[in-house]
């Protein structure tokens, strides 16, 4: 038992020591983060927690074409003029010299590049018009020829709300459950183009507008609420009419008992027994 405990403690210590020696991870950001079309200039910025001797930016889909920078502090900027092959997922990492160590990779950042030569998708909203709070909304997007994955966008949001694969007819169905007024807004779709680079996208399609109004109370709800209130008040009054007399009787009995106890402590016989004793003496004298 003892050797096993020693081994567990030693293993835990080694893991903790290894973690303590690891370099803090960098973070990666994209500027601009959306609306990037072919030919646009973008910046991928690697944020460094310390001075780095080498910083490397790699695309997950093209690990053989990484970009490097040297002797940077705080941030390292990588500039790209976008082509189709630049659409993809990126991460960065860095090295220090003394001692020579390499950090873990940053969290991924997606560069979605729009190719305006592809047709935008169609879109529909059901039910349309004004809807009440709590309604389930269906948004359908379609393109039979090129759509591999459809993305649902809301104007004002930097990232896509949902992603869906299409059915055999090239249509993707998005559902917004139990909508509220916070879901009000303009929605559009785009699709990732099948057969090309993974994050090459179509342009945004036409828009649909969702308008959610707060649902008013049912006309009978107020009457029912008033009826329940009347029943509750009547029930409370009935309980009070029964309980209050009982409370008064209990109070009187308790007061009388306390009076008897006080009389007994002062040597005075209780009133009831004294009357009975007088009657007994009167009978004896007559006999």
Secondary structure, DSSP 4 states (H G I P E B T S, - for coil): -HHHHHHHHHHHHHHHHHHHHSPPPPEEEEES-S-EETT-EEEEEEE-SS-EEEEEEEETTEEEEEEEEEEE-SEEEEEEE--GGG-EEEEEEEEETTTTEEPPPPPPEEE-EE-TTSPPPEEEEES-SEEETT--EEEEEE-TTTEEEEEEEETT-SS-SEEE---TTSEEEEEE-S--GGG-EEEEEEEEETTS-TTEEPPP---EEEEEEPPPPPHHHHHHHHHHHHHHHHHHHHHHHHHHHHHHHHHHHHHHHHHHHHHHHTTPPPHHHHHHHHHHHHHHHH-
